[in-house]
Amino acid sequence: MTFSLIARCAATGQFGMVIASSSPAVAARCAHVRAGVGAVASQNITDPALGPELLDLLAQGKSAQAALIAVTDGRAYMDYRQLLVVDAQGGRAVHSGRQVLGLWNEALGQDCAAGGNLLADPNVPSAMVAAFENAKGHLGDRLMTGLFAGLAAGGEAGPVMSAGLKIADRLVWPLVDLRVDWSVDPIQALETAWGVYRPQMAAYVQRAIDPTQAPSFGVPGDA
């Protein structure tokens, strides 16, 4: 019921994730990023607690593979989980349990990993990785390119109804946290939201760091 892509930008140190699903509000449960630490997807029959737990282990210095082993080894219900991890060095690791739903697959690339379940085609994750690796521009642009490639490769077997884009940069809060929680065309709606937000990102960061140096909001009543 999900296809996703996590990645590290080697040039900026940003971490990000895109995800789409037939389930509502998928990014609220499955997308986890932390500045300077890594990105984690916790999906399939989701346990959202696994995302922060894996990020904590990465923050302690464990590699993506070591953190994944630490979380999955001997833990109950891991056959039902699908986990993707990327660390601060670009290391990647994936776990797909024996009870992952429907047609599923996973793929690893340079500084990125993709995975999905209940897929329409097993090549969806590899298509996402290839598109991301060949894309240019901001990490958000590259992630969205990967998400559209996954959709073009078949996406989920059922109708895609929700999508999300999440990126961590230098601060404790996400640089980008955009979600389309229920829509007949959530990936296009997410692309539209990203196009609106992208040129304003730096201004919102500046308002948090030093409001006296921040630009106005440009709305009625804002001097």
CORNORPE-V488837 format. One record per residue. OMEGA is omega in whole degrees, -180 to 180 (NA if undefined). NEAR is the number of other C-alpha atoms within 8 Angstrom. Layout:
omega=OMEGA near=NEAR
omega=OMEGA near=NEAR
This chain:
omega=-173 near=14
omega=163 near=14
omega=-172 near=17
omega=179 near=14
omega=174 near=17
omega=-176 near=18
omega=171 near=13
omega=173 near=16
omega=-177 near=10
omega=-177 near=8
omega=-174 near=4
omega=-174 near=5
omega=178 near=10
omega=174 near=14
omega=-178 near=17
omega=-180 near=16
omega=167 near=19
omega=-177 near=15
omega=175 near=15
omega=-174 near=17
omega=169 near=15
omega=179 near=12
omega=179 near=9
omega=171 near=9
omega=-174 near=12
omega=-177 near=14
omega=179 near=12
omega=-177 near=6
omega=-164 near=11
omega=-172 near=12
omega=-177 near=15
omega=177 near=13
omega=178 near=16
omega=-177 near=13
omega=177 near=13
omega=-172 near=10
omega=-177 near=11
omega=178 near=15
omega=-178 near=18
omega=168 near=16
omega=176 near=15
omega=-169 near=17
omega=-168 near=12
omega=173 near=13
omega=-157 near=8
omega=164 near=10
omega=-177 near=9
omega=-179 near=9
omega=-178 near=6
omega=179 near=9
omega=178 near=13
omega=179 near=9
omega=178 near=9
omega=178 near=13
omega=176 near=15
omega=179 near=8
omega=175 near=10
omega=179 near=14
omega=177 near=8
omega=177 near=6
omega=178 near=6
omega=174 near=10
omega=178 near=9
omega=-178 near=13
omega=-179 near=12
omega=178 near=8
omega=-180 near=12
omega=178 near=13
omega=-179 near=8
omega=-178 near=7
omega=-172 near=10
omega=-173 near=8
omega=176 near=6
omega=-178 near=4
omega=-180 near=7
omega=171 near=4
omega=-179 near=6
omega=175 near=8
omega=-178 near=9
omega=-174 near=12
omega=169 near=17
omega=-174 near=16
omega=174 near=11
omega=-177 near=15
omega=169 near=17
omega=-175 near=18
omega=-173 near=14
omega=176 near=10
omega=-178 near=4
omega=175 near=11
omega=-178 near=11
omega=177 near=14
omega=-178 near=12
omega=172 near=12
omega=173 near=9
omega=-177 near=10
omega=-175 near=10
omega=180 near=6
omega=176 near=7
omega=-169 near=14
omega=169 near=9
omega=176 near=7
omega=-178 near=10
omega=177 near=12
omega=-180 near=11
omega=179 near=11
omega=177 near=10
omega=176 near=11
omega=178 near=9
omega=179 near=6
omega=-177 near=12
omega=175 near=14
omega=178 near=18
omega=178 near=16
omega=179 near=14
omega=179 near=15
omega=-171 near=15
omega=-177 near=13
omega=173 near=17
omega=-178 near=10
omega=-178 near=11
omega=-178 near=9
omega=-178 near=8
omega=-179 near=17
omega=-180 near=17
omega=176 near=11
omega=179 near=12
omega=180 near=16
omega=-179 near=16
omega=-180 near=10
omega=179 near=12
omega=-177 near=11
omega=-178 near=9
omega=-177 near=6
omega=178 near=9
omega=173 near=6
omega=-179 near=6
omega=179 near=6
omega=179 near=9
omega=177 near=10
omega=-179 near=10
omega=178 near=14
omega=179 near=16
omega=175 near=11
omega=177 near=12
omega=-179 near=15
omega=177 near=15
omega=178 near=10
omega=176 near=12
omega=177 near=14
omega=-179 near=10
omega=179 near=7
omega=178 near=10
omega=179 near=11
omega=178 near=13
omega=179 near=17
omega=178 near=10
omega=-180 near=8
omega=178 near=7
omega=-173 near=13
omega=179 near=15
omega=-179 near=18
omega=179 near=17
omega=176 near=15
omega=-179 near=17
omega=-178 near=15
omega=173 near=14
omega=179 near=16
omega=-174 near=12
omega=-171 near=7
omega=-177 near=8
omega=177 near=7
omega=-176 near=5
omega=172 near=13
omega=179 near=11
omega=174 near=9
omega=-176 near=9
omega=-178 near=10
omega=169 near=11
omega=-167 near=13
omega=176 near=11
omega=-175 near=9
omega=177 near=9
omega=179 near=6
omega=-171 near=8
omega=-178 near=15
omega=175 near=12
omega=177 near=7
omega=177 near=10
omega=177 near=14
omega=178 near=9
omega=179 near=8
omega=178 near=9
omega=178 near=10
omega=176 near=8
omega=-173 near=8
omega=-172 near=8
omega=-179 near=7
omega=180 near=7
omega=-174 near=8
omega=-175 near=10
omega=180 near=7
omega=179 near=9
omega=175 near=9
omega=-179 near=9
omega=178 near=11
omega=178 near=12
omega=-176 near=7
omega=-178 near=6
omega=-178 near=8
omega=-178 near=8
omega=-180 near=5
omega=-175 near=7
omega=176 near=10
omega=177 near=6
omega=180 near=6
omega=179 near=5
omega=179 near=5
omega=180 near=5
omega=-179 near=4
omega=179 near=4
omega=-175 near=7
omega=NA near=3
